[in-house]
């Protein structure tokens, strides 16, 4: 005789902070035969908001996701919650955009194929052809969508068609060197992640690592953030830094910087698909 493993879910929520929220959520789960596996919460005194992530097993195995959602809805309405209930067995679907620099794409595909990153990747989109063979080696369809100033609107329209067609949960800009329109940024709000280098001081434009080398920086790093219509100003998810010194060449800085970019982006994507990131205005709450 075998015992059926109960389905697992992750509940994320935010709402105005008030007494009794944790008790209300945990009480609901107990009353509905659910066993909490791990839980985290945070009250932001500045914004007056409360955030919570609960991973639990539904021991009433014959009940489905829709039934559990319907049962929770009245409680969510009473506390004015913004909430999502995610099935652990359903892998988030990720679309990756890339241009001509492929280290982040290669790293994400390796993590995907090795099972480290629990996602489905139904498509890769690029405005260049450089990585179609890499995509093919991982059995991921590659879509070449070249873009010019004259074709930008049509190219982004096709991109959004792919998002809808493949029921995409997250779009990742893995060194995609195009600025998306405000309309596309808004349509993908909260599910569009970018990675970029970050320096103190900041260097923009061509060859940033060469600029950093010329100025003798002592730290290099990377930032993963949600994309908004304000270029590189979206809510920050994760950052990483490495110390460098005067003995290193610009090429060595570039190589080290790309390693940092891979790690930081992979963390951000992993936390997103594990439902650990909640938006808090211009900031994020990350339950690591």
N, C-alpha and C positions, 0 to 999 in steps of 0.2 A: 504494500500500500504506500503510495506516495502522497506527500502533502503539497498542495498547490502553493507556490510562493505568492503572497499577496502583492497586488500592484502597488507601485510607489509613485508619489506625487511630490511636487514642490509648489508650495503656496508662497507667493510674494505679494506684499501689500504696502501701501502708504496711506496715511490719513491724518487728520488733525489729532494731535496727541491729547489723550485724556486717560483718566484712571480706569483700570479694568480691561484694557485691550488684550494683554497677554492672557489673562484669565478667560476672556470671552472666546478667543481663538482656540486655546488649549481645551477649554470646556466643550466647544463644538466638536473638536476632533475626538475627544473621549466619548461623547454621547453618540457619535457616529461610527464607533468601532475602529478608530484610526489610532495607530501607535506612532508617536513622534520619535523620529530617529535622530534628528538634530535640529536645533533652532537657534536663531540669532535675531536680536532686535536692537534698535537704536532710536533714541529720541533726540531730535535736534532742537535745542532751546532757542536758537536764533530764528529758525523758520516756524517753530511750533508744530513740526511734523513728526510723525512716528513711522518707522520703517521696520518691516519684519520679513524674515524668510524662514519657512518651516518645511523641512523634509520629513515626510511621514509615509507609513504603509497603511493601506486601506484593507483591514482584515475582513471586511464585508466584500469578498472578492467578486460577488456576482453584480455589484453595483458598478456602473460605468462612469466615465469622466463627466458626461453631461448631467447625470443624476446627482453626483457630488457637487457640481457647480450650482445646480438649481437649489440644492439644500443650503449652500453657503450664502447665496445671494441676499436673503433677507438680513443676515447679520452684517454683511458688507454694506448694505444700504443704510442700516441703522447707525453705523460708524462713519459713513461717507468715505468708504475705502475706494482707492484705485487698486485693483487687484488682478492677479492672473494665477490660474491653476494649470500647472504643466505636468504632463505624464512623463515619467522617467523613461518609459520604454520607447518614446517617440524622439528620434534624433532630430535636432534642429537642422534646417536646410540652409546652407551657406553658399553665397555667390561671391567669388573672388574676382576683383578687378586688378589688372597689372599693366604696366607699360613696358619699359625696356630694362629694368633692373629687377632681377628675379630671386634674390636671396630670401625674401619673406615668403613669396609664393612657394618656393622649393621647400622651405621649412614647414609651412602649413600642410603641404601635400604629404610630406614624410610623416608628420604626426597623424594625419588622417589615415593613411594606408597602414600604419603600424598600430592603429587603435588607440593611440594616446589621446587624440582629439575626437570625442564622440559626436561626430556630425555626419551628415550627408552633403556632398559637394556635387550638385547636379550640373554645374557649368562654371567655366572660367571665361571672362570677357577681357579683351585687350584691344587697344587701338593700334597695336603692332603685331607682327607675326612671330616674334622671337621665341615664344614659349609654347607653340602649338605642339611640338614634339614632346616637351615635358608633360603637358596635359595628357597627351595620348598615352604616354608611358604609365600614367596612373588611371587610365580609362575614364578620364573626365572630358566631356565635350568642350571644345574650344570654340569661342565665337569671336571672330575678328570684326570689330566695329570701328573702323577708322573714323577720325573726327577732324574737322576743320571748323573755322569760325562760321563758315556758310552752312555746314551740316550738323552743327552741334545739337540743335533742337531735335532733328530727326534721329540722331544717334542716341540721345538720351531717351527719346520715346521708345526706341527699340530696346534699350536697356530696361526700362520699366515694364515692357511687355514680357521680357524674360523673368523679371521678378515675379510678376503675376502668374505666368505660365508654370514656373517651377515652385510656386508657393514658398518663396524665399523668406526666411526668418531674419537673416542677417546678411548684410553686404559688407565686405571687407576690402578696403583700399590698400592693397599690398604693394605700395609704391606705385600707385596709379597717378601719373603726372598730368592730370587734367583737373581743372576746377569745375565742380558740378554746379549746375544752376540752382538758384534759391528754391525753385519749384521742386526739383528733384531732392534737394536736401530736406525740404519740409515733408515731402511724401515719404521719405525714409527716416524721419525723425525718431531717434532712439534705437535705431537698428542699422546704423551706418557708422563703421569704425575706420579710423585712419591712423597711420603711423608716420611720424616724421622725426627727424633728428632734432635734438634740442641742445643748445649750448648756452653757456654763460661767459661772455655776452652772446647775443644771437647773431647768426650769420644767415642771410637769405640769398636767394639767387643761385647762380651757377657755382659748382664746386665748393660747397660749404665746408667740407673737411679740409680742403686746401686753404680756405680762408682762416679756419680755426688754427691750422698749423702755422700759418704766417703770423698769427697773433699770439702764438705761444700759449694756448689754453691749457689748463691743467685738468679739466673734466670734460668728457664728452658723454652724450646720453641720447635717450629717445623718449618720446611721449606717444602714448596711444590715447585717443580721445574720440568721443562721438562727434560726428560732422554736423556743423550748422552752416548757415549762409555766411557767417563771419569766418573768414579763412583762418584755420588752425586755432580757433578760439572756442571750440566746443568743450563740453564738460570732460574733464580729464579722468581717465580710467586707471592708467598705470604709467609709471615712469621708471627709468633705470639709468644709472650712470656708471662710468668707469674712469679711474684716474689715468692720466697720460703724462708724459714728461718730454723734455727737450730732446731726448735721444731718438724719439720716434719720428719716422717719416710721414708724409701726408698719406701715402698708400697704407701704412700700418694703422694710422688713425681711421682711415676709411674702412679697413677690414674689421677693426675692433668695433667701430660704430655700427656696422651692419650686423655683427653678432648681437649687439645690444638691441637693435631694432627687432630682430627675430624673436628674442626672448620676451621682450615687452609686448609685442603684438600677440604672440602665442598666449601669454597670460590673459590679456584682455579678451581674446576670442574665447578661451576656455572658461573664464568667469562668466561671460555672456551666455554661453550655451548651458552652463550649470545654473543659470538664473540667479547669479550672485550680485548683479549690478542693478541698482535702483536710482533713477534720476531724482535729484534734489535741487531743482532750479538750475543754476549754472554749474552745479557740482554733482558728484555722484556719491552714493553710499555703496561700498563694496564689501560684502560679507565673505571674507576669504576663508 
